[in-house]
Amino acid sequence: MPHLLPRRSLRLLAAALLPLSLGACADKFSLGQPIPTSSQLQREYDKTLTKDEQKAVISDMQSAAEKRQNPAVERY
């Protein structure tokens, strides 16, 4: 019988600590941050740009290409 007491206490300790540690992890990740929507998660996964972002990137690339082609012309 004396040998069963440590096993039971270890099981009880593990049963108590496991939910506490998982709860602490859940609080750490959700503390102060809104839960993202499924569309936000999908967009992050796809790494896609919206139409407005695509237009902005294209215009930036075009202006950079123009500056490389005409380095003597300064624009203000």
N, C-alpha and C positions, 0 to 999 in steps of 0.2 A: 503493500500500500504506500509506503513512503516514496516509492519511485513514481507513482502515478500523479502525485501532487505537482511536481514540477512540469510534467507534460501538460496537465490541465491548465496550469497557470500560464504557460507559454502560449497555448492555444487561445486562451482568453485575452492575453495581452496582444497577440497578433490580430485577433478579431476586433479589438478596440482600436488599435493603431492604424490598421489599413483604411477604414472609412475616414478617420481623421486626416490622414495624409492625403487621400484623394480629394477630400473636401478643401484642404488647403491649396492644392494645385488648382482646383476649379476657381477658387476665389482669386488667386493670383492672376489668372488669365482674363477674367471678366471684370476685374475691379476698375471702374472708371472708364471703361471702353464700351461703346455701344456694340450690340451684336450685329455683325454685317448681314445684309440681306443675301439671298441666294444669287441674285444677279451680280452683286458686288463680288462675291466669291467666284462666280463663273468668269467674270471679267479678269480677275487677278489670275485665275488659272489659265485662261486663254492668252493673256497679255495682249489684248486687242485694244485699239483706240476707237474713241467715238468719232463721228463724222467731223465735229468741230476740231477735235485734236488732230485728226488727219490733215485737215485744211491748214491748221497752224504749223504743223511740221513741214508740209509741202512748201508753204510760203517762206519759212525759215531757210529751208534748203535752197530755194530759188534765189533768195537774197544773198546767201553765202556764195552761191555759184556766180552770181553777178559781180560780187566783190572780188572774187578770184579772177574773173575775166577782165575786169577794169580796175586794176589796183590804183591807178593814178587818179581816178575820180573819187573825190571825197564826198560823202553824203552827210548832211546834217539833219 
